[in-house]
Amino acid sequence: MIAKRVYDNILLGRKCIFCGNYHLYRLKDKRLKCRHCHKIYSLKKLRKDLDILYHFYLEISARKTSIALGISYRTVSRKFMEYMGSMKRLTTAKLLLSTTST
């Protein structure tokens, strides 16, 4: 329940995704800017990235994801490669930590 409320606050543009502050305002081009950390982001891009991440989590191919979301294959495959690279770095870091602590 708490996770859904946080998720809704972020996707509805009520809470900053970078610092968690609730003081946001809309710019003329419909992006959001935080009054606290001064970062600018787009809710449309955030939703698109979360949709791609969700399909990646479900292990749906990049081709099927691009068709389902109506996004170019190149964009989806680039994001999938980013996610795989992040996972690889995390597992490598965990392995390094576990070998140094023993």
N, C-alpha and C positions, 0 to 999 in steps of 0.2 A: 504494500500500500504506500509506504513512504517512497519507494523507488519510483512508482508511477507518478506521484505528486511532483517529485524532483524533475522527472522526465518531462512532464507536462509544463512545468514552469520554464524549463529551458526551451522547449519547442514552441511555446507560445510567445517567447520573447520577453518573459518576465524576469529571468535570471541570467546573468552573464555566464557563459561557458568557461571563461578563463579564470575569473576571480570569485564567482559565486555571489556577487553583489546584485541587489535588486534595482539599482538606479540606472536604467537604460533609457535611451531615447532613440526615436527613429529618424533616420536621415531622409533626404528627399528621394534618394534612389532605393528606398525601402530596406536598406541595411540597418543594423542596430549598432549603437555605439555606447560603451559603458562609461559612465561618468567617473568611475573610480580608477580603472586601469587604462582607459582611453583606447581600448582595442575595438576594432570594427569587424563585424562579420555579418554574413547573410543567412537568414533562416532557411531560405530555399536551398542553398548549398549545403547547409547542415543537415537538412532532411534527406537530401539526395545521398550524402555521404553515409548517413545512418542506414538508409535503405540498402545501399551497396554492402555495407558491413554486415547487415542482417543476412543477406543472401550468401555472403562469404561464410558466415557462421553456420548456415544450413548446408554448406558444401554444394551449393548449386553452381554450375559452371558459369564462367564469365559470359559466354555466348547466350545462355538462357536468361541470365540476369539482365543483360543489355536489352533483350527482346521484351522481357517482363516489365522493365522499368521505362522503356522507351529512351534509353540513353545509349550513346555510341559505344560500340564494343571496345574501342581504344581507351575511352575513359574508364570503363569498368575493369578492363584488364590491367591498366596502370594502377588503379586502386587495389586490386587483388594482389599485385606484386608488392605494393607498399605494405599491405597487411602481412604477407608472407615474410617479408624482410624484417618487419617488427617482431614477428613471432620468433624468427631465427635469432635475432639479437637477444631477446629475452631468455630463450632457452640456453644460449651460449653463456650469458651472464649468470644464470642459475647454476650451470655446470661449473663455472669458474669459482663461484662462491662455495659450492659444496665440496670441491676438491681442496680449496685452501683452508677450510674450517676443520677438515679431518686430520 
